[in-house]
Amino acid sequence: MKKTVKVVGAGLAGSEAAYYLAARGVKVRLYDIKPERRTPAHHSADFGELVCSNSLKSNDVLGNACGLLKEELRSLGSMVIAAADETRVPAGGALAVDRTAFAAKITKALREQDNIEIVCGEVSAVDPEEYTIVATGPLTTAPLEKEIRRLTGDELFFFDAASPIVSKESIDMEFAFFGDRYGKGGGDHINCPMDKATYENFVTELLAAEKAEQKDFENAAVFEGCMPVEVMAARGRDTLRFGTLKPVGLYDPRTDKRGYACVQLRREDEEGTMWNMIGFQTNLKWGEQKRVFSMIPALKNAEFLRYGVMHRNTYINSPRALDKDFSLRTNKKTFFAGQLTGVEGYVESVASGLAAAVNVYAALCGRESVDFTRKTVMGALADYISRAQDFQPMNANYGILEPLSAVYRDKALKKKAYAERSLEIIGKIKENL
């Protein structure tokens, strides 16, 4: 195929889109400011870098919407999900990756694809006559942000956050144990319990701790799934222990007792030298993070390999601007993908990149756009971002799927039915592609 498609941004969505098109003979110019420049949230020169958690969430195909979405993507040949599967680290029922190996694998795949020309540089304008997928993500550069605002007529902001990472050798295992809730999974998490007095003191200091200056993001809304731990604590002293720090199902095998609250750590790398504090995304100053988080008994001597940070996340008013094929309503050659569209989450971003690429390819071939339908998670996300009334970023969940025709009282059977219906449709779409 002689036509060229411009893909702007080599994050998860852009990488997926570029690879899909190139693998089908389309010439792709992939633009990214890396490796010469990086945003404040990035540390690596590689593409597809994970800036927050290293977890792509649940891998349960039959019992979790995000797990089902992964399987939809696998069925359609997702390069990014394949890279995740190949670089996974133990994380119970979740798909977590060694983020360095993961980004390196994606970068290698893109650089070795003959139909991809990688251009290191900033894009500030979108040519309406050129097929383009804009997938620049939460930290879009100012000139392109201005162009997006012009194209879409609206723009919204919210915060996103990253949790601290501690070294394994600094965790005091006298006060911690391996295990997963109710024994489900491979016992891959490190659990750090607190008694009532310790928890109460911890919450008091967390609420009193000094926060980093927010500067130009002060008026941004906060997406619920990325809520800083100190903001959650401010909702009530028990909020954390009924949420992120809930101890249910976590019994210390040495004592057969559970804590009043429990912090869970998730492996960050294959070797198990780095561990992520789950749910501890924060805007506290670094010194305050060290002081307050060291109150957790198992982390009293913790070495913080990375402190938690807040960063900006940007998304457009997609229901006003985009069709469900991810194209701009006012120009069917301009597509958007990734978190810019209001899909929230790594896997969701990958799905939007693949969906946009599928529909660009259909347009190049003179075919109608592909409707994944609300019976699949991919299609439900596409439908949501193009039709939602009170628009907020959305994760994969069963609530956005088209209801089943049959009534199920058993939740497990209902989720299984969702999965079977979805994968059947995806299989048919794959055949037609």
C-alpha positions as CSV (number, residue, x, y, z in Angstrom):
1,M,0.0,0.0,0.0
2,K,1.5,3.3,-1.1
3,K,-0.4,5.7,1.1
4,T,1.3,7.0,4.3
5,V,-0.2,7.5,7.7
6,K,1.2,9.8,10.3
7,V,1.1,8.6,13.9
8,V,1.9,11.2,16.5
9,G,3.1,9.8,19.8
10,A,4.8,6.5,20.5
11,G,3.2,5.6,23.8
12,L,1.0,2.5,24.2
13,A,-1.8,3.7,21.8
14,G,0.5,5.2,19.1
15,S,2.9,2.2,19.2
16,E,0.0,-0.3,18.8
17,A,-1.5,1.8,15.9
18,A,1.7,2.2,14.1
19,Y,2.6,-1.5,14.3
20,Y,-0.8,-2.6,13.2
21,L,-0.8,-0.5,10.1
22,A,2.9,-1.2,9.2
23,A,2.3,-5.0,9.5
24,R,-0.4,-4.6,6.8
25,G,1.9,-2.9,4.4
26,V,1.0,0.7,5.2
27,K,3.9,3.2,5.3
28,V,3.9,4.9,8.7
29,R,5.7,8.0,9.9
30,L,5.8,7.7,13.7
31,Y,6.6,11.0,15.4
32,D,7.8,11.3,19.0
33,I,10.0,13.7,20.9
34,K,12.0,10.8,22.2
35,P,14.8,10.0,22.5
36,E,16.1,13.6,22.3
37,R,13.5,15.0,24.7
38,R,11.3,13.6,27.5
39,T,8.3,14.9,29.3
40,P,8.5,15.4,33.1
41,A,6.8,12.0,33.7
42,H,9.2,10.0,31.5
43,H,12.6,8.5,32.5
44,S,13.4,6.2,29.6
45,A,14.3,6.9,26.0
46,D,12.2,3.9,24.9
47,F,8.7,3.9,23.5
48,G,5.7,2.5,25.2
49,E,7.0,3.6,28.6
50,L,4.8,2.9,31.6
51,V,4.9,6.0,33.8
52,C,2.6,5.0,36.7
53,S,2.1,1.4,37.8
54,N,3.7,-1.6,36.1
55,S,0.4,-3.5,36.3
56,L,-2.0,-3.9,33.4
57,K,-4.6,-5.1,35.9
58,S,-6.5,-8.4,35.9
59,N,-5.7,-11.2,33.5
60,D,-8.9,-13.0,34.3
61,V,-10.7,-13.4,31.0
62,L,-13.9,-14.9,32.4
63,G,-14.2,-12.8,35.5
64,N,-12.9,-9.3,34.8
65,A,-13.7,-6.7,32.1
66,C,-10.1,-5.6,31.8
67,G,-9.0,-9.3,31.6
68,L,-11.6,-9.8,28.8
69,L,-10.3,-6.7,27.0
70,K,-6.8,-8.1,27.0
71,E,-8.1,-11.3,25.4
72,E,-9.9,-9.4,22.8
73,L,-6.6,-7.6,22.0
74,R,-4.7,-10.9,21.9
75,S,-7.2,-12.3,19.5
76,L,-6.7,-9.3,17.2
77,G,-2.9,-9.7,17.3
78,S,-2.0,-6.8,19.6
79,M,1.8,-6.2,19.6
80,V,1.7,-4.4,22.9
81,I,-0.2,-7.1,24.8
82,A,2.1,-9.7,23.3
83,A,5.1,-7.6,24.7
84,A,3.4,-7.6,28.1
85,D,2.8,-11.3,28.1
86,E,6.5,-11.8,27.2
87,T,7.8,-9.6,30.0
88,R,5.4,-10.3,32.8
89,V,6.4,-10.6,36.4
90,P,4.6,-12.5,39.2
91,A,1.6,-10.5,40.3
92,G,-1.1,-12.9,41.4
93,G,-4.0,-12.7,39.0
94,A,-2.8,-9.5,37.4
95,L,-0.7,-8.9,34.3
96,A,2.3,-6.9,35.6
97,V,5.5,-6.4,33.6
98,D,9.1,-5.6,34.0
99,R,8.6,-2.1,32.6
100,T,12.1,-1.7,31.3
101,A,12.0,-5.0,29.4
102,F,8.4,-4.2,28.2
103,A,9.3,-0.8,26.7
104,A,12.5,-2.2,25.2
105,K,10.5,-4.9,23.4
106,I,8.0,-2.4,22.0
107,T,10.8,-0.1,20.9
108,K,12.6,-3.0,19.2
109,A,9.4,-4.1,17.4
110,L,8.9,-0.6,16.0
111,R,12.4,0.0,14.9
112,E,12.7,-3.3,13.2
113,Q,9.5,-2.9,11.2
114,D,10.5,-1.9,7.7
115,N,7.3,0.1,7.0
116,I,7.8,2.5,10.0
117,E,9.9,5.6,9.7
118,I,10.6,7.0,13.2
119,V,10.8,10.8,13.2
120,C,12.2,12.4,16.4
121,G,10.5,15.8,16.6
122,E,7.6,17.8,17.8
123,V,4.4,18.0,15.8
124,S,2.5,21.3,16.1
125,A,-0.2,21.0,13.4
126,V,-2.4,18.4,11.8
127,D,-2.7,18.3,8.0
128,P,-6.4,17.7,7.2
129,E,-5.5,16.0,4.0
130,E,-3.2,13.5,5.6
131,Y,-4.4,10.4,7.5
132,T,-3.2,11.0,11.0
133,I,-3.6,9.3,14.4
134,V,-2.9,11.7,17.3
135,A,-1.9,9.6,20.4
136,T,0.3,12.0,22.3
137,G,-1.2,11.2,25.7
138,P,-1.4,13.0,29.0
139,L,1.6,15.3,28.5
140,T,0.9,16.6,25.0
141,T,3.3,19.5,24.1
142,A,1.9,23.0,24.3
143,P,1.9,23.7,20.5
144,L,0.0,20.5,19.7
145,E,-2.3,21.0,22.6
146,K,-3.2,24.3,21.1
147,E,-3.9,22.6,17.8
148,I,-6.0,19.9,19.4
149,R,-8.0,22.6,21.2
150,R,-8.6,24.2,17.8
151,L,-9.7,20.9,16.2
152,T,-12.0,19.7,18.9
153,G,-13.3,22.9,20.4
154,D,-12.8,21.8,24.0
155,E,-10.3,20.4,26.4
156,L,-10.3,19.1,30.0
157,F,-7.7,18.3,32.5
158,F,-7.2,16.0,35.5
159,F,-4.4,14.7,37.6
160,D,-2.7,11.4,37.3
161,A,-0.3,10.0,39.8
162,A,2.4,7.4,40.3
163,S,3.1,5.4,43.5
164,P,6.4,5.1,45.3
165,I,8.7,2.1,44.6
166,V,10.9,0.6,47.4
167,S,13.8,-1.8,47.3
168,K,13.1,-5.4,48.3
169,E,16.2,-5.6,50.5
170,S,15.0,-2.7,52.6
171,I,11.6,-4.2,53.5
172,D,11.6,-5.6,57.0
173,M,10.0,-9.1,56.4
174,E,9.7,-9.5,60.2
175,F,6.6,-7.2,59.8
176,A,5.5,-8.5,56.4
177,F,4.5,-11.6,54.6
178,F,3.8,-12.9,51.1
179,G,0.3,-13.7,50.1
180,D,-2.9,-12.8,48.1
181,R,-6.3,-12.1,49.4
182,Y,-8.1,-15.3,50.4
183,G,-5.2,-17.3,49.0
184,K,-6.1,-16.5,45.5
185,G,-3.1,-16.2,43.1
186,G,0.4,-17.3,43.6
187,G,1.2,-15.5,46.8
188,D,3.0,-12.8,44.9
189,H,2.2,-9.7,46.9
190,I,4.1,-8.5,50.0
191,N,1.7,-7.6,52.7
192,C,2.6,-5.0,55.4
193,P,0.0,-5.0,58.2
194,M,-0.6,-2.2,60.7
195,D,-2.3,-2.5,64.1
196,K,-4.9,0.1,65.1
197,A,-2.6,2.5,66.9
198,T,-0.1,2.5,64.1
199,Y,-2.8,3.0,61.5
200,E,-4.3,5.9,63.5
201,N,-1.0,7.6,63.8
202,F,-0.2,7.0,60.2
203,V,-3.5,8.7,59.0
204,T,-2.9,11.6,61.3
205,E,0.6,12.3,59.9
206,L,-0.6,11.6,56.3
207,L,-3.2,14.3,56.6
208,A,-0.8,16.8,58.2
209,A,2.1,16.1,55.7
210,E,3.2,18.9,53.4
211,K,2.2,18.6,49.7
212,A,4.1,19.6,46.6
213,E,3.1,22.8,44.9
214,Q,0.6,22.1,42.1
215,K,1.3,25.3,40.2
216,D,-0.7,25.5,37.0
217,F,-2.7,22.3,37.7
218,E,-4.4,23.6,40.8
219,N,-7.9,23.7,39.3
220,A,-7.7,20.3,37.7
221,A,-10.2,17.6,38.6
222,V,-8.9,14.3,39.9
223,F,-9.8,11.0,38.3
224,E,-11.2,8.7,41.0
225,G,-8.9,5.8,40.0
226,C,-5.8,7.9,40.4
227,M,-6.8,9.7,43.6
228,P,-3.8,10.6,45.8
229,V,-3.7,8.5,49.0
230,E,-3.8,11.7,51.1
231,V,-7.0,12.8,49.3
232,M,-8.6,9.5,50.1
233,A,-7.6,9.7,53.7
234,A,-9.1,13.2,54.0
235,R,-12.6,11.6,53.2
236,G,-12.6,9.8,56.5
237,R,-10.1,8.1,58.9
238,D,-11.4,4.7,57.9
239,T,-11.5,5.3,54.2
240,L,-8.1,3.7,53.5
241,R,-8.6,0.6,55.5
242,F,-11.9,0.0,53.8
243,G,-10.3,0.7,50.4
244,T,-6.6,0.5,49.4
245,L,-5.5,-0.8,52.8
246,K,-8.3,-3.2,53.5
247,P,-7.0,-6.2,55.4
248,V,-9.7,-8.7,54.5
249,G,-8.5,-12.0,53.3
250,L,-4.9,-11.3,54.3
251,Y,-3.8,-13.5,57.1
252,D,-0.2,-13.7,58.3
253,P,0.6,-17.5,58.0
254,R,2.9,-17.2,61.0
255,T,0.1,-16.0,63.3
256,D,-3.1,-16.7,61.4
257,K,-4.1,-13.1,62.2
258,R,-4.8,-10.1,60.0
259,G,-3.9,-6.5,60.6
260,Y,-6.2,-3.6,61.3
261,A,-5.1,-2.3,57.9
262,C,-2.7,-3.7,55.4
263,V,-0.4,-2.1,52.7
264,Q,0.2,-4.3,49.7
265,L,3.4,-4.2,47.6
266,R,3.6,-5.4,44.0
267,R,6.7,-6.6,42.2
268,E,8.0,-4.1,39.7
269,D,10.7,-6.2,37.9
270,E,11.4,-9.8,37.1
271,E,14.1,-10.1,39.6
272,G,11.9,-8.9,42.4
273,T,14.3,-6.2,43.6
274,M,11.8,-3.3,43.3
275,W,8.3,-3.2,44.8
276,N,5.4,-0.8,44.1
277,M,3.3,0.6,47.0
278,I,-0.2,-0.2,45.6
279,G,-2.6,2.7,45.8
280,F,-0.1,5.1,47.2
281,Q,-0.1,7.6,44.4
282,T,0.6,10.9,46.1
283,N,1.4,14.6,45.8
284,L,3.3,14.7,49.1
285,K,6.8,16.2,49.1
286,W,9.5,13.6,48.8
287,G,10.8,14.1,52.3
288,E,7.3,13.8,53.7
289,Q,6.8,10.6,51.8
290,K,9.9,9.2,53.4
291,R,8.8,10.3,56.9
292,V,5.2,9.2,56.7
293,F,5.4,6.0,54.7
294,S,8.3,4.8,57.0
295,M,5.7,4.7,59.8
296,I,4.5,1.4,58.2
297,P,6.4,-1.2,60.3
298,A,7.6,-3.2,57.4
299,L,8.9,0.0,55.7
300,K,10.5,1.6,58.7
301,N,13.9,1.3,56.9
302,A,12.6,1.5,53.4
303,E,14.8,2.6,50.6
304,F,12.7,4.6,48.1
305,L,13.9,3.9,44.6
306,R,11.2,6.3,43.2
307,Y,9.0,8.6,45.1
308,G,5.4,9.2,44.2
309,V,4.7,12.0,41.8
310,M,1.7,13.8,40.3
311,H,1.5,14.6,36.6
312,R,-1.0,16.2,34.3
313,N,-3.4,14.1,32.3
314,T,-5.3,15.6,29.4
315,Y,-8.3,14.5,27.5
316,I,-10.7,16.0,25.0
317,N,-14.5,16.2,25.1
318,S,-14.8,13.1,22.9
319,P,-18.6,12.8,22.7
320,R,-18.6,16.3,21.1
321,A,-15.6,15.7,18.9
322,L,-15.2,12.1,17.9
323,D,-17.2,9.3,16.2
324,K,-17.0,5.8,17.6
325,D,-14.3,4.9,15.0
326,F,-12.1,7.4,16.8
327,S,-12.2,9.8,13.9
328,L,-12.8,13.5,14.2
329,R,-16.4,14.3,13.3
330,T,-15.3,17.3,11.3
331,N,-12.5,15.5,9.4
332,K,-12.6,11.7,8.7
333,K,-8.9,11.6,8.0
334,T,-7.9,12.7,11.5
335,F,-8.1,10.1,14.3
336,F,-7.3,10.2,18.0
337,A,-6.3,7.4,20.3
338,G,-5.1,6.8,23.9
339,Q,-5.9,8.7,27.0
340,L,-6.5,11.8,25.0
341,T,-9.9,10.2,24.0
342,G,-10.9,9.7,27.6
343,V,-10.2,6.0,27.9
344,E,-8.5,5.5,31.2
345,G,-5.9,2.8,31.7
346,Y,-3.0,1.1,29.9
347,V,-5.0,-1.6,28.3
348,E,-7.8,0.7,27.4
349,S,-5.3,3.0,25.6
350,V,-3.9,0.0,23.7
351,A,-7.4,-0.9,22.6
352,S,-8.1,2.6,21.4
353,G,-4.9,2.6,19.4
354,L,-5.8,-0.7,17.8
355,A,-9.3,0.4,17.0
356,A,-8.2,3.6,15.4
357,A,-5.6,1.8,13.3
358,V,-8.2,-0.8,12.2
359,N,-10.5,2.0,11.0
360,V,-7.7,4.0,9.3
361,Y,-6.8,0.8,7.4
362,A,-10.5,0.3,6.5
363,A,-10.6,3.8,5.1
364,L,-7.5,3.3,3.1
365,C,-9.0,0.2,1.6
366,G,-12.2,2.0,0.8
367,R,-14.3,0.0,3.3
368,E,-16.7,1.1,6.0
369,S,-15.5,1.6,9.6
370,V,-15.4,-1.5,11.8
371,D,-18.1,-1.5,14.5
372,F,-16.8,-3.6,17.4
373,T,-20.3,-3.2,19.0
374,R,-21.1,-2.7,22.6
375,K,-21.1,-6.4,23.0
376,T,-17.3,-6.3,23.2
377,V,-15.2,-4.2,25.6
378,M,-13.4,-2.5,22.8
379,G,-16.6,-1.5,21.2
380,A,-18.2,-0.5,24.4
381,L,-15.3,1.9,25.2
382,A,-15.6,3.3,21.7
383,D,-19.3,3.8,22.1
384,Y,-18.8,5.5,25.5
385,I,-16.3,8.0,24.4
386,S,-18.5,9.0,21.4
387,R,-21.9,9.2,23.2
388,A,-21.5,9.7,26.9
389,Q,-23.6,12.4,28.4
390,D,-21.7,13.4,31.6
391,F,-18.2,12.6,30.2
392,Q,-15.5,11.4,32.5
393,P,-12.5,9.1,31.7
394,M,-13.6,5.5,31.7
395,N,-12.0,2.2,32.5
396,A,-13.0,-1.2,31.0
397,N,-16.0,-2.4,33.0
398,Y,-19.1,-4.5,32.5
399,G,-21.4,-1.5,33.1
400,I,-20.6,0.0,29.6
401,L,-21.3,-3.3,27.8
402,E,-24.7,-4.0,26.1
403,P,-26.8,-6.0,28.6
404,L,-27.1,-9.7,28.0
405,S,-30.4,-11.0,26.6
406,A,-30.7,-13.6,29.4
407,V,-30.9,-12.9,33.1
408,Y,-28.2,-14.4,35.3
409,R,-28.4,-14.5,39.1
410,D,-25.0,-15.9,39.4
411,K,-22.4,-13.2,38.9
412,A,-19.7,-15.6,37.8
413,L,-21.9,-17.1,35.1
414,K,-23.0,-13.6,34.0
415,K,-19.4,-12.5,33.5
416,K,-18.6,-15.8,31.7
417,A,-21.5,-15.1,29.3
418,Y,-20.2,-11.6,28.6
419,A,-16.8,-13.1,27.8
420,E,-18.2,-15.8,25.5
421,R,-20.4,-13.3,23.6
422,S,-17.5,-10.8,23.2
423,L,-14.9,-13.3,22.0
424,E,-17.3,-14.8,19.5
425,I,-17.9,-11.4,18.0
426,I,-14.2,-10.5,18.0
427,G,-13.5,-13.8,16.2
428,K,-15.9,-12.9,13.4
429,I,-14.4,-9.4,13.2
430,K,-11.0,-10.9,12.9
431,E,-12.1,-13.1,10.0
432,N,-13.5,-10.1,8.2
433,L,-10.3,-8.0,8.7
